[in-house]
Amino acid sequence: MYLTREEERMLDGEYGEGVRKFMELLVKLGDIYGAERMIPVGSAQIAGISYKNIGDPGLEFLEEVSTDARVRVPSFMNPAGMDLDRWKELGIPEDFAEKQKRVVEALKRMGVVPTLTCTPYLAGLLPRFGEHIAWAESSAVIYANSILGARTNREGGPSALAAAVTGRTPYYGLHLDENRQPTIGFDIKAPISGEYGFSVLAYTITKKVKKGIPYFRGIRGSADELKVFGATLAAFGGIALFHAEGITPERVEPPREFIEIDKEELKEVKEEIREEYRDVDVVVLGCPHASIPQLKRLKELLGDRVFRVPVWVFVAYPIKEALERSGLKDELEERNVKILSDMCAVVAPLDVLGIKTAVTNSGKMFRYLPATNGVKTYLDSLEHIVEVLAE
Ligand code: F3S
């Protein structure tokens, strides 16, 4: 693999042991994927933040590399296993909280911004069209590639951190034009709306395609709907890029053949995944992290009603601040809705909190909450969740 003089100096340890280790990792990765060279990245987004996921070995590794490695490009953190301010209220154990804070502190020492969100693009990190970046969170990767037109592979925690510290990533995969061409077309012959509607559509598509790059005709959606759509495509199908006519900024040739998806088929899928619920331990919203318009919509739907079970809405920290200032946070909290930043239920220690059942409007949460925490999870529309659980 060709390395510039600067990259060789990193590999030779001239910038310290931490940088050397990270450059070594990137060179190995590049060799595995046949990259001819490195490219500079505009930003990095680091996953593997929750202590629940990385445990003591991950914490020790981060504390060790944080002694000398510093990031070279704007770098944001993915969600942790708890809200850094409200963890006690949630019942998170002290020892978990102490170790989770040490993870965040180690990354802060390296210069990673503690935004702790899966929606960095809502929190101040917005890549431009065509920009090469190294992001790790699957829902953010597909959003950046498909909606923003930036270019990133789905990085692992260590490779994203390596890109942050060196400012480089191996030039392969979705960084290259030839790997970004659509491989299969879908013609959507049904109106789709809401996070639930887009989750069901994404789930239906992933039953038909397990790899490749889909091209969609006939979908329209808000940024928030497309955020959930991409997250669910990534969760069920491992998809990191899609093209959608009128939405994706990148110009590509449409595929020759299209598979039609109609109302009837979507209705059948809804029936297949529908399960009745009357009470759950918690409602989980904000997967990916919610925006202000989504919270406003929740408030409108609720009106004067109050949820009779706790509702957790995950948001990026700057969104929580804005909700506080606008008074919307208090209005929602009075209705049994907790606005939580820095975290995600999937990487939180829900087992120790005694949570066994949940309902969500996000296909991604529906996919992962049972797998990671053994929580029985229902998928439903926000409108219906409010109907069933608020009074
Ligand atoms: Fe974000 Fe967690 Fe969903 S990281 S996309 S809230 S599963």
Boltz pocket constraint, residues with backbone or C-beta under 6 A from the ligand:
constraints:
  - pocket:
      binder: B
      contacts: [[A, 79], [A, 118], [A, 137], [A, 139], [A, 231], [A, 286], [A, 287], [A, 288], [A, 289], [A, 314], [A, 343], [A, 344], [A, 345], [A, 346], [A, 347], [A, 364], [A, 365], [A, 368]]
      max_distance: 6.0
